[in-house]
Amino acid sequence: MIELEELQVNNRIIGEELDFFIDYQNEYRSNMCPIDVIPFASASYNGLHFAFLTDFGKNKNLSEAPIICIAPSYDPPVNLVTRNLYEFICLIITTETRILLADRYENQAAFDSRKEKYLTGFRSEQ
C-alpha cells in the first residue's frame, strides 16, 4: 500500500484523470465485500471499489495479492480482476473506464469486444 500512496503523492496516479481514487484510509466495504479483503480504491460508479484479496492471511505481501472488484449492483458482485498490484496498475492506466472491470470475461477477446462496444457508444454520444 505504500507503493500506491507514493504513486498518488508523486502524481503518478491522478484520480481525476483515471476515474480511480486510491484511498485505503476510508472504508469502502459494502455488505457484498468478502471479509478476507482490504479495500484500497474506489471508482465513481455505484459503490464500485477494489480490494486486495488476502485469502485469510495467506497473501501477506499485498503487492503480490490478487485484486478483486466489488460492484454491489452487479450479479455476481465480486470479480477477480488481476493477479497482483502491478497488473492492476497496468490495467487501470490502459482501460478507459473502471466500470468494465466489474464484469466477468471468458478471455481477452471478450474483454476487448466489450471495451470497443462501450467506447463506440461513448464516442457516438460525444
NUTOR-11535 format. One record per residue (C-alpha): residue number from 1; x, y, z; residue in one letter. Coordinates in Angstrom, 1 decimal. Example, Ala and Ser with C-alpha at 12.3 -4.5 7.8 and 13.67 -1.06 7.14 Angstrom:
2
 tiro   east  north     up torti
    1   12.3   -4.5    7.8     A
    2   13.7   -1.1    7.1     S
END
This chain:
126
 tiro   east  north     up torti
    1    0.0    0.0    0.0     M
    2    3.0    2.2    0.4     I
    3    3.6    1.9   -3.3     E
    4    0.1    3.1   -4.1     L
    5    0.4    6.0   -1.7     E
    6    3.8    7.0   -3.3     E
    7    2.3    6.9   -6.8     L
    8   -0.6    9.1   -5.8     Q
    9    1.5   11.6   -3.7     V
   10    4.0   11.9   -6.6     N
   11    1.2   12.5   -9.1     N
   12    2.0    9.3  -11.0     R
   13   -1.6    8.2  -10.4     I
   14   -4.1   11.1  -10.7     I
   15   -7.5   10.0   -9.7     G
   16   -9.5   12.6  -11.7     E
   17   -7.7   11.5  -14.9     E
   18   -8.0    7.8  -14.3     L
   19  -11.5    7.9  -12.7     D
   20  -10.0    5.9   -9.9     F
   21   -9.2    7.0   -6.4     F
   22   -6.7    5.4   -4.1     I
   23   -7.9    5.8   -0.6     D
   24   -7.3    3.0    1.8     Y
   25   -7.7    5.3    4.8     Q
   26  -11.5    5.3    4.3     N
   27  -13.6    2.1    4.5     E
   28  -15.4    1.3    1.2     Y
   29  -16.5   -2.1    2.4     R
   30  -20.1   -2.8    1.3     S
   31  -22.2   -5.6    2.6     N
   32  -21.1   -7.5   -0.6     M
   33  -17.4   -7.2    0.3     C
   34  -15.8  -10.5    1.3     P
   35  -14.4  -10.5    4.8     I
   36  -10.9  -11.5    3.7     D
   37  -10.1   -8.4    1.6     V
   38   -8.6   -5.0    2.2     I
   39  -10.4   -2.3    0.2     P
   40   -8.0    0.3   -1.2     F
   41   -9.6    2.3   -4.0     A
   42  -12.9    3.3   -5.5     S
   43  -14.3    4.4   -8.8     A
   44  -17.2    6.8   -9.1     S
   45  -19.8    4.2  -10.1     Y
   46  -22.5    2.9   -7.6     N
   47  -20.1    1.9   -4.9     G
   48  -17.6    0.1   -7.2     L
   49  -14.4   -0.4   -5.3     H
   50  -11.3   -2.5   -5.4     F
   51   -9.6   -4.6   -2.8     A
   52   -6.6   -6.8   -2.1     F
   53   -7.6  -10.5   -1.6     L
   54   -5.7  -11.6    1.5     T
   55   -7.2  -15.2    1.4     D
   56   -7.5  -15.0    5.2     F
   57   -3.8  -14.0    5.7     G
   58   -2.2  -16.3    3.2     K
   59   -1.3  -13.3    1.0     N
   60    0.8  -11.3    3.3     K
   61    2.6   -9.3    0.6     N
   62   -0.1   -7.0   -0.8     L
   63    2.0   -6.2   -3.8     S
   64    1.5   -9.9   -4.8     E
   65   -2.1  -10.3   -3.6     A
   66   -4.8  -10.7   -6.2     P
   67   -7.1   -7.7   -6.8     I
   68  -10.8   -8.0   -6.8     I
   69  -13.6   -5.6   -7.9     C
   70  -16.7   -5.3   -5.7     I
   71  -19.7   -3.9   -7.6     A
   72  -22.7   -4.0   -5.3     P
   73  -25.2   -3.6   -8.2     S
   74  -23.8   -6.4  -10.3     Y
   75  -24.6  -10.1  -10.2     D
   76  -22.3  -11.6   -9.1     P
   77  -21.0   -8.6   -7.2     P
   78  -17.4   -9.8   -6.7     V
   79  -15.0  -10.3   -9.6     N
   80  -11.3  -11.3   -9.7     L
   81   -9.5   -8.5  -11.8     V
   82   -5.8   -9.2  -11.7     T
   83   -3.2  -11.4  -10.1     R
   84   -1.3   -8.6   -8.4     N
   85   -0.9   -4.9   -7.9     L
   86    1.5   -4.4  -10.9     Y
   87   -1.1   -6.0  -13.3     E
   88   -3.8   -3.9  -11.7     F
   89   -2.0   -0.6  -12.3     I
   90   -1.2   -1.6  -15.9     C
   91   -4.9   -2.4  -16.4     L
   92   -6.1    0.8  -14.8     I
   93   -4.0    3.0  -16.9     I
   94   -5.0    1.3  -20.2     T
   95   -8.7    0.8  -19.5     T
   96  -10.8    3.9  -20.3     E
   97  -13.4    3.2  -17.7     T
   98  -13.4    1.2  -14.4     R
   99  -17.0    0.0  -15.0     I
  100  -15.6   -2.5  -17.5     L
  101  -13.7   -4.2  -14.6     L
  102  -17.0   -5.1  -12.8     A
  103  -17.9   -7.6  -15.5     D
  104  -16.5  -11.1  -16.0     R
  105  -14.9  -12.1  -19.3     Y
  106  -14.1  -15.5  -20.7     E
  107  -10.9  -14.3  -22.3     N
  108   -9.0  -11.2  -23.5     Q
  109  -11.0  -11.1  -26.8     A
  110  -14.3  -10.9  -24.9     A
  111  -12.9   -8.0  -22.8     F
  112  -11.6   -6.2  -25.9     D
  113  -15.0   -6.6  -27.6     S
  114  -16.9   -5.2  -24.6     R
  115  -14.5   -2.4  -24.3     K
  116  -14.9   -1.5  -28.0     E
  117  -18.7   -1.6  -27.8     K
  118  -18.5    0.7  -24.7     Y
  119  -16.2    3.2  -26.4     L
  120  -18.2    3.2  -29.7     T
  121  -21.3    4.2  -27.7     G
  122  -19.3    6.8  -25.8     F
  123  -17.8    8.2  -28.9     R
  124  -21.2    8.5  -30.6     S
  125  -22.6   10.4  -27.6     E
  126  -19.9   13.0  -27.9     Q
END
